[in-house]
Amino acid sequence: MLGAALLVASGLGIQWLRLIDAYAVNVFVSDQWDFWTPMFREESFLAKFTYQHGTHTMGAGYLVIDWVGRLSDWHVPTEAVVLVLLTGMNAGLALWLKFRLVGRWHAWDVLIPLMILSYRHYAVFLVASNPSLNVVPLSLVLGTALCWTGKVPKVKYGGLAVLNVLALYTGYTFFSTVVILILLVAEIAARRRVHPVGWPAAALAVTVIPLGIFIAGFNRASAAYGVTLFESSLPEHIEFLARLWGNIFLVRGLVAAYAVLVLLLAAQGVLLWWILKRLFARLGDEPPDGAALSLAYLAGYSAVYTINCVVIRVGMGLVGAHASRYIMHQVPLLLGLYIFLQLQPAMWKRIVVAGIGLLLAGSELAAYRVYGPEMTAISEAKAKWLEVYRRSGEVSQANRESGFKVYPWDEAQPLIELKLDYMKAHGLGLFAVVPADEM
């Protein structure tokens, strides 16, 4: 059973490497010009770690950027390859988590790599890759979920404390801290009558302190750039939420998206009831259940992220709910529901798991049709821009002839030109030694 899951993961990983070889272009695009700024400034790693890009800081994602940048002379396709390898590791972490909680393998475990290495994540690797936004956050979330299953207190709570600091500063994974705080309080409440609460109480304190430091250093002006809150109507928020969750199965019709939303809300309700029952049914008689805490964390993280995404993004247009880059943050809930189903002894779980499997398989096939032309068009536009720029050395001419802008705002073009000058002077990025197949 495990062999089948690993075979699927390997096949999907190889497919991504082939796609990167065919479609990745060695040029920064859009936000990459911004969050690579500390690399241009040659700043310390601490400055890179705490660099705030819009609403979030870069955190552990800069481990990837800094390492890949140093080893590859800022080669964009190399970073994409590293992200695929990390995503394969994430699939392994998810499989390990499932086995720790369930204790056996199932044929349906092939769905786990299908969730994580899906073609639906194409923008994560092939549009404007940002390690801090998707892949590294998922690593931190899965690692935290595994910590909740720990049996040795110092390992469990020490791991939670370390991963919380990394998550707090890495992309939108700062929402992880909210869920960790709630679960630590719940765990203390469930243990307090009989079992010692020293370790979870210490972890709670160690979680609160970095949160205070993070909030104190947070640049609210930068976070608020371009964001309009609560200007959309309640029906628009609900529709955005439905489209957001429908998108995980590539559902585009509004009625079908609402159906997916209703089913997922119902499933989350059942999962919440099960979690509360496992945590508090025998209050104080035994230590809190690791499976309940781990699944509560997975579902809670996706829920908090989704709520934030709806509030922040709805004003930018309902079609934005279909963005590929959000899906990786929804995977923890889907993974948690799958593991929950495998923990149930009832026969009905097989029908539900089969339904999820059909939806994932169908949407995976549909993703090639939906995203394939878009991915091809973006790749060709990048390649054309790069060809014109190498020939002319002029950003404006490359923009004009290719019909594509590597940075969307014209007023920032002088800054982009300065950054290109820096790259040229240091032989980095598109000015590094160019392999023959990229000429």
C-alpha positions as CSV (number, residue, x, y, z in Angstrom):
1,M,0.0,0.0,0.0
2,L,2.8,2.4,0.9
3,G,4.6,1.4,-2.3
4,A,1.6,2.6,-4.4
5,A,1.6,6.0,-2.6
6,L,5.4,6.4,-3.1
7,L,5.0,5.4,-6.7
8,V,2.4,8.1,-7.3
9,A,4.5,10.6,-5.5
10,S,7.6,9.8,-7.6
11,G,5.6,10.0,-10.8
12,L,4.1,13.4,-9.9
13,G,7.5,14.6,-8.8
14,I,9.2,13.5,-12.1
15,Q,6.3,15.2,-14.0
16,W,7.0,18.5,-12.2
17,L,10.7,18.2,-13.0
18,R,9.9,17.7,-16.7
19,L,7.5,20.7,-16.6
20,I,10.1,22.9,-15.0
21,D,12.6,21.8,-17.7
22,A,10.1,22.7,-20.4
23,Y,8.5,25.9,-19.1
24,A,10.6,27.5,-16.4
25,V,12.4,30.7,-17.6
26,N,15.3,32.3,-15.8
27,V,13.9,35.7,-15.1
28,F,12.3,37.3,-12.0
29,V,8.7,38.2,-12.3
30,S,6.4,40.5,-10.3
31,D,6.9,40.1,-6.5
32,Q,10.2,38.3,-6.9
33,W,11.8,41.6,-7.6
34,D,10.5,42.8,-4.2
35,F,11.2,39.9,-1.9
36,W,14.6,39.3,-3.3
37,T,15.5,42.9,-2.2
38,P,17.6,41.7,0.8
39,M,19.7,39.6,-1.6
40,F,20.4,42.7,-3.7
41,R,21.3,44.6,-0.6
42,E,23.6,41.8,0.6
43,E,22.0,41.9,4.1
44,S,22.5,39.6,7.0
45,F,20.4,36.4,7.2
46,L,18.5,37.8,10.2
47,A,17.5,40.8,8.1
48,K,16.4,38.4,5.3
49,F,14.5,36.2,7.8
50,T,12.5,39.2,9.2
51,Y,12.1,41.0,5.9
52,Q,8.4,42.0,5.6
53,H,6.9,41.6,2.1
54,G,3.4,43.0,2.3
55,T,1.4,41.3,5.0
56,H,3.9,38.7,5.9
57,T,7.6,38.3,6.7
58,M,9.8,35.9,4.7
59,G,11.1,33.8,7.6
60,A,12.3,30.2,6.9
61,G,11.5,30.7,3.2
62,Y,14.8,32.6,2.9
63,L,16.6,29.4,3.8
64,V,15.7,28.3,0.4
65,I,16.2,31.6,-1.4
66,D,19.6,32.3,0.2
67,W,20.9,28.8,-0.3
68,V,19.7,28.4,-3.9
69,G,20.9,31.9,-4.7
70,R,24.4,31.3,-3.5
71,L,24.7,27.9,-5.2
72,S,23.1,28.7,-8.5
73,D,23.8,32.4,-9.1
74,W,20.1,33.3,-8.7
75,H,18.9,30.7,-11.2
76,V,15.1,30.7,-11.1
77,P,14.5,27.2,-12.5
78,T,16.9,25.8,-9.9
79,E,14.7,27.3,-7.2
80,A,11.7,25.7,-8.8
81,V,13.4,22.3,-8.7
82,V,14.3,22.7,-5.0
83,L,10.6,23.6,-4.3
84,V,9.5,20.4,-6.1
85,L,11.9,18.3,-3.9
86,L,10.6,20.0,-0.8
87,T,7.1,19.3,-1.9
88,G,8.0,15.7,-2.3
89,M,9.3,15.8,1.3
90,N,6.0,17.3,2.3
91,A,4.2,14.4,0.8
92,G,6.4,12.1,2.8
93,L,5.7,14.0,6.0
94,A,1.9,13.7,5.3
95,L,2.2,10.0,4.7
96,W,4.2,9.6,8.0
97,L,1.6,11.6,9.9
98,K,-1.2,9.5,8.5
99,F,0.6,6.3,9.6
100,R,1.4,7.7,13.1
101,L,-2.3,8.4,13.6
102,V,-3.9,5.4,12.0
103,G,-1.2,2.8,12.4
104,R,-1.6,1.1,9.0
105,W,-1.5,1.8,5.3
106,H,-4.4,1.9,2.9
107,A,-4.7,1.7,-0.9
108,W,-6.4,5.1,-0.8
109,D,-3.2,6.6,0.6
110,V,-2.3,7.4,-3.0
111,L,-4.6,10.4,-2.5
112,I,-2.1,12.1,-0.2
113,P,0.6,12.7,-2.8
114,L,-2.1,13.6,-5.2
115,M,-3.2,16.4,-2.9
116,I,0.3,17.8,-2.3
117,L,2.0,17.3,-5.7
118,S,-1.0,18.2,-7.8
119,Y,-0.8,20.0,-11.1
120,R,-3.3,22.4,-9.5
121,H,-0.2,24.0,-7.7
122,Y,1.4,25.0,-11.0
123,A,1.7,28.7,-10.0
124,V,3.8,27.7,-7.0
125,F,6.5,26.4,-9.2
126,L,6.1,28.1,-12.6
127,V,4.7,31.6,-12.3
128,A,6.5,33.6,-9.6
129,S,7.8,31.2,-7.0
130,N,8.0,32.3,-3.4
131,P,9.2,29.6,-1.0
132,S,7.7,31.6,2.0
133,L,4.2,31.5,0.6
134,N,3.4,27.9,0.0
135,V,5.9,25.1,0.1
136,V,7.9,26.0,3.3
137,P,4.7,26.9,5.2
138,L,3.2,23.5,4.4
139,S,6.4,21.9,5.7
140,L,6.0,23.8,9.0
141,V,2.3,22.9,9.2
142,L,2.9,19.2,8.7
143,G,5.9,19.3,11.1
144,T,3.7,20.9,13.7
145,A,0.9,18.4,13.2
146,L,3.5,15.6,13.8
147,C,4.6,17.3,17.0
148,W,1.1,17.0,18.4
149,T,1.3,13.2,18.1
150,G,4.5,13.1,20.2
151,K,4.8,11.0,23.3
152,V,8.0,12.5,24.9
153,P,7.0,15.9,26.4
154,K,10.3,17.7,25.8
155,V,10.4,16.6,22.2
156,K,6.7,17.4,21.6
157,Y,6.6,20.8,23.2
158,G,10.1,21.8,22.2
159,G,9.3,21.0,18.6
160,L,6.1,23.0,18.9
161,A,8.0,26.0,20.3
162,V,10.6,25.9,17.5
163,L,8.2,25.4,14.7
164,N,5.9,28.1,16.0
165,V,8.7,30.7,15.8
166,L,9.6,29.6,12.3
167,A,5.9,29.6,11.3
168,L,5.2,33.0,12.9
169,Y,7.8,34.7,10.6
170,T,7.2,32.6,7.5
171,G,4.5,33.8,5.1
172,Y,0.9,33.4,6.2
173,T,1.8,30.6,8.5
174,F,1.6,33.1,11.3
175,F,-2.0,31.9,11.5
176,S,-0.5,28.7,12.8
177,T,0.2,30.5,16.1
178,V,-3.4,31.3,16.6
179,V,-4.3,27.6,16.4
180,I,-1.4,26.5,18.5
181,L,-2.4,28.9,21.3
182,I,-6.0,27.6,21.3
183,L,-5.0,24.0,21.3
184,L,-2.5,24.5,24.2
185,V,-5.2,26.1,26.3
186,A,-7.5,23.2,25.4
187,E,-4.9,20.7,26.3
188,I,-4.2,22.4,29.7
189,A,-7.9,22.4,30.4
190,A,-8.2,18.7,29.5
191,R,-5.2,17.7,31.7
192,R,-5.4,19.9,34.7
193,R,-7.3,17.6,37.1
194,V,-4.9,14.7,37.1
195,H,-2.0,15.2,34.7
196,P,0.8,17.7,35.0
197,V,0.4,20.8,32.9
198,G,4.0,22.1,33.2
199,W,5.1,21.3,29.7
200,P,2.1,22.6,27.8
201,A,2.0,25.7,30.1
202,A,5.7,26.3,29.3
203,A,5.0,25.8,25.6
204,L,2.1,28.3,25.9
205,A,4.4,30.9,27.4
206,V,7.1,30.3,24.8
207,T,4.4,30.7,22.1
208,V,3.1,34.0,23.5
209,I,6.5,35.7,23.8
210,P,7.6,35.4,20.1
211,L,4.1,36.5,19.1
212,G,4.5,39.7,21.2
213,I,7.9,40.4,19.6
214,F,6.4,39.7,16.1
215,I,3.5,42.1,16.6
216,A,5.8,44.8,18.0
217,G,8.0,44.7,14.9
218,F,5.1,44.4,12.4
219,N,4.9,47.1,9.8
220,R,1.1,47.8,9.6
221,A,1.6,50.4,6.8
222,S,3.3,47.8,4.5
223,A,0.7,45.2,5.4
224,A,-2.2,47.5,4.5
225,Y,-0.9,48.3,1.0
226,G,-3.7,47.8,-1.6
227,V,-6.0,46.1,0.9
228,T,-9.6,47.2,1.4
229,L,-11.5,45.6,4.3
230,F,-15.3,45.1,4.7
231,E,-16.2,47.1,1.6
232,S,-17.8,44.0,-0.1
233,S,-21.2,42.7,0.8
234,L,-21.8,39.6,2.9
235,P,-23.1,37.6,-0.2
236,E,-19.9,38.5,-2.0
237,H,-17.9,37.2,1.0
238,I,-19.9,33.9,1.0
239,E,-19.5,33.5,-2.8
240,F,-15.8,34.1,-2.6
241,L,-15.6,31.4,0.2
242,A,-17.6,29.0,-1.9
243,R,-15.4,29.6,-5.0
244,L,-12.3,29.3,-2.9
245,W,-13.2,25.9,-1.6
246,G,-14.7,24.8,-4.9
247,N,-11.3,25.6,-6.5
248,I,-9.6,22.8,-4.6
249,F,-11.5,20.4,-6.8
250,L,-11.3,22.8,-9.8
251,V,-15.1,23.5,-9.5
252,R,-16.0,26.6,-11.5
253,G,-19.8,26.6,-11.5
254,L,-21.3,28.7,-8.6
255,V,-24.0,26.1,-7.7
256,A,-21.4,23.3,-7.6
257,A,-19.0,25.5,-5.6
258,Y,-21.8,26.1,-3.0
259,A,-22.4,22.4,-2.9
260,V,-18.7,21.8,-2.1
261,L,-18.8,24.4,0.6
262,V,-21.8,22.9,2.3
263,L,-20.3,19.4,2.2
264,L,-17.0,20.7,3.6
265,L,-18.7,22.7,6.3
266,A,-20.7,19.6,7.3
267,A,-17.5,17.5,7.3
268,Q,-15.8,20.0,9.5
269,G,-18.7,20.0,11.9
270,V,-18.5,16.2,12.2
271,L,-14.7,16.4,12.7
272,L,-15.1,19.1,15.3
273,W,-17.6,17.0,17.3
274,W,-15.2,14.1,17.1
275,I,-12.3,16.2,18.3
276,L,-14.2,17.6,21.3
277,K,-15.4,14.2,22.2
278,R,-11.9,12.8,22.2
279,L,-10.5,15.7,24.1
280,F,-13.2,16.1,26.8
281,A,-15.3,13.0,27.1
282,R,-13.1,11.6,29.8
283,L,-11.8,14.9,31.2
284,G,-8.7,14.4,33.3
285,D,-8.8,10.6,33.1
286,E,-6.0,10.3,30.5
287,P,-3.7,12.6,28.6
288,P,-5.3,14.4,25.6
289,D,-5.5,12.4,22.5
290,G,-2.7,13.2,20.0
291,A,-4.9,12.4,17.0
292,A,-7.6,14.9,18.1
293,L,-5.0,17.6,18.6
294,S,-3.2,16.9,15.4
295,L,-6.4,16.9,13.3
296,A,-7.7,19.9,15.1
297,Y,-4.5,21.8,14.2
298,L,-4.7,20.8,10.5
299,A,-8.4,21.8,10.2
300,G,-7.9,24.9,12.3
301,Y,-5.0,26.2,10.3
302,S,-6.8,25.9,6.9
303,A,-10.0,27.4,8.5
304,V,-8.1,30.5,9.9
305,Y,-6.2,30.9,6.6
306,T,-9.4,30.7,4.6
307,I,-11.2,33.3,6.7
308,N,-8.3,35.7,6.3
309,C,-8.1,35.0,2.6
310,V,-11.8,35.8,2.1
311,V,-11.6,39.0,4.1
312,I,-8.5,40.3,2.5
313,R,-9.0,39.2,-1.1
314,V,-12.7,39.5,-1.8
315,G,-12.4,43.2,-2.6
316,M,-9.9,42.3,-5.4
317,G,-12.6,40.4,-7.4
318,L,-14.4,37.1,-7.0
319,V,-12.4,35.5,-9.8
320,G,-9.4,35.8,-7.5
321,A,-10.7,32.9,-5.5
322,H,-9.6,30.6,-8.3
323,A,-5.9,31.4,-7.8
324,S,-3.7,28.4,-7.8
325,R,-1.4,29.6,-5.0
326,Y,-4.1,29.3,-2.3
327,I,-4.7,25.6,-2.7
328,M,-1.6,24.4,-0.8
329,H,-3.0,26.2,2.3
330,Q,-6.2,24.3,2.0
331,V,-4.5,20.9,1.7
332,P,-4.1,20.5,5.6
333,L,-7.9,20.4,6.0
334,L,-8.3,17.9,3.2
335,L,-5.5,15.8,4.6
336,G,-7.1,16.0,8.1
337,L,-10.5,14.9,6.8
338,Y,-8.9,12.0,5.0
339,I,-7.0,10.8,8.1
340,F,-10.2,11.3,10.2
341,L,-12.1,9.0,7.8
342,Q,-9.4,6.3,8.0
343,L,-9.8,6.4,11.8
344,Q,-13.5,5.5,11.6
345,P,-14.5,1.8,11.9
346,A,-17.8,2.3,10.0
347,M,-18.2,1.1,6.4
348,W,-19.6,4.4,5.2
349,K,-16.1,5.9,5.3
350,R,-15.2,3.9,2.2
351,I,-17.9,5.6,0.2
352,V,-16.8,9.1,1.3
353,V,-13.1,8.4,0.7
354,A,-14.0,7.0,-2.7
355,G,-15.9,10.2,-3.5
356,I,-13.0,12.4,-2.4
357,G,-10.7,10.2,-4.6
358,L,-12.9,10.6,-7.6
359,L,-13.1,14.4,-7.1
360,L,-9.3,14.6,-6.8
361,A,-8.6,12.4,-9.7
362,G,-11.1,14.1,-11.9
363,S,-9.9,17.6,-11.0
364,E,-6.3,16.5,-11.6
365,L,-7.1,15.5,-15.1
366,A,-9.1,18.7,-15.6
367,A,-6.2,20.8,-14.3
368,Y,-4.1,20.0,-17.4
369,R,-6.9,21.4,-19.6
370,V,-7.6,24.5,-17.4
371,Y,-4.1,25.5,-16.5
372,G,-2.1,24.0,-19.3
373,P,-2.7,26.9,-21.8
374,E,-2.2,29.5,-19.1
375,M,1.1,28.0,-18.1
376,T,2.3,27.8,-21.7
377,A,1.3,31.4,-22.4
378,I,3.1,32.7,-19.3
379,S,6.2,30.7,-20.2
380,E,6.3,31.9,-23.8
381,A,5.8,35.5,-22.7
382,K,8.7,35.3,-20.2
383,A,10.9,33.7,-22.8
384,K,10.0,36.4,-25.4
385,W,10.7,39.1,-22.9
386,L,14.1,37.6,-22.0
387,E,15.0,37.2,-25.7
388,V,14.2,40.8,-26.5
389,Y,16.0,42.1,-23.3
390,R,19.1,40.2,-24.0
391,R,19.1,41.6,-27.5
392,S,18.3,45.2,-26.7
393,G,19.2,45.7,-23.1
394,E,16.1,47.8,-22.6
395,V,13.3,47.0,-20.2
396,S,10.7,49.2,-22.0
397,Q,11.5,47.6,-25.4
398,A,11.3,44.1,-23.9
399,N,7.9,45.0,-22.4
400,R,6.6,46.4,-25.7
401,E,7.8,43.7,-28.0
402,S,6.8,40.8,-25.8
403,G,3.5,42.2,-24.6
404,F,4.6,41.1,-21.1
405,K,6.0,43.0,-18.1
406,V,8.3,41.3,-15.6
407,Y,7.1,44.0,-13.1
408,P,3.6,45.3,-13.4
409,W,4.1,49.0,-12.4
410,D,5.7,51.2,-14.9
411,E,6.7,53.8,-12.3
412,A,9.0,51.2,-10.7
413,Q,10.9,50.6,-13.9
414,P,14.0,52.7,-12.9
415,L,14.3,50.5,-9.8
416,I,14.0,47.3,-11.8
417,E,16.7,48.6,-14.2
418,L,19.0,49.3,-11.2
419,K,18.5,45.8,-10.0
420,L,19.2,44.4,-13.5
421,D,22.4,46.5,-13.4
422,Y,23.4,44.9,-10.1
423,M,22.7,41.4,-11.5
424,K,24.8,42.2,-14.6
425,A,27.7,43.5,-12.6
426,H,27.8,40.4,-10.4
427,G,26.9,37.8,-13.1
428,L,23.6,36.8,-11.5
429,G,20.3,35.6,-12.7
430,L,19.8,36.1,-16.4
431,F,23.4,37.4,-16.7
432,A,24.9,34.3,-15.3
433,V,26.5,31.7,-17.7
434,V,23.5,30.6,-19.8
435,P,23.2,26.9,-20.6
436,A,22.9,26.1,-24.3
437,D,19.3,25.0,-24.1
438,E,18.3,28.5,-22.7
439,M,20.0,30.5,-25.5
